């Protein structure tokens, strides 16, 4: 069965120069992300001396907050704290601006080499979720967009037909609701999506879906029957009345306690972005589970699910060196892990295309 399916799947290795260019950009973008994180946290807000009566105090004002925190009276020590803060902030800001210019200058090369793969709107959405700290914490990419992460990490190119999709699915870990609310006061998922595209709204009858004027959708999924910690009621990231409310799916019930998979991919403009998604082995097992256990699934979609299961299992084993017997998958039920046996009889490796 797998051999008959495999001939329809195209998987092409990147050449050595493509890999070099990709790794070079990935390294620089990782440094950029660290510098941006430092600007938001270590150097976010303002620090300076303010006079209270006849005494000067070093006052820190967090960004976006009216609170003030005193670091003490003006002394040699607090003057050094301020000097180090200014120097560190200037250095991080210089790194960010320099790397942004460099990555933008390299973007045409990546486009020309065909390395820009992630659709632009999806890339903008994922960057927004990453910037506000939700990607990889409360929200994890699932569905077809995960394939962009797998192919980028494996240094291969998957045929475009296998990647075609008109929506982004994100898995919601409602157990983190209180931590997110404390860090992101006033934010809502629908509100953040509207900052990317103002036309995003909830279509009638689909409280778990945001859709823009072009019909592009973002679905919020919550695993069925998982035990929520620190959360009760509707599964949503905020109390905004128009925010998305997650829907449950049978096939996602085991996904919260499985390993995450993180990498840097390239969008259609040639610019990098971070994707955090499911471990590819879990993705393949979930697709196989859907094929065998969801009788309501559209037959055309079921066929594609099966092809994706075979494809991602091959990527996991042959290109990423991952085993389905790994103890890291022990949180999954044995019956679910045994589905890997259906993906064992893979075709022989005859080079770049199979």
Secondary structure, DSSP 8 states (H G I E B T S, - for coil): -HHHHHTT--EEE--HHHHHHHHHHHHHHHHHHHHHHHHHTTT-SEEEEEEETTEEEEEEE-TT----EEEEES-HHHHHHHHHHHHHHHHHHHHHHHHHHHHHHHHHHHHHTT---B-HHHHHHHHHHHHTT-BTTTEEEESTTHHHHHHHHHTEEE-HHHH--SEEEEEE-GGGHHHHHHHSTT--HHHHHHHH-TT-B--TT-TTEEE-TT--EEEEEEETT---SS--SS--SS--TTS---EEEGGGTT-TTS-EEEEEEEBTTS-EEEEEEE-HHHHHHHHHHHHHH-TTS-HHHHHHHHHHHHHHHHIIIIIS---TT-GGGTTS-HHHHGGGGGG-------SS--
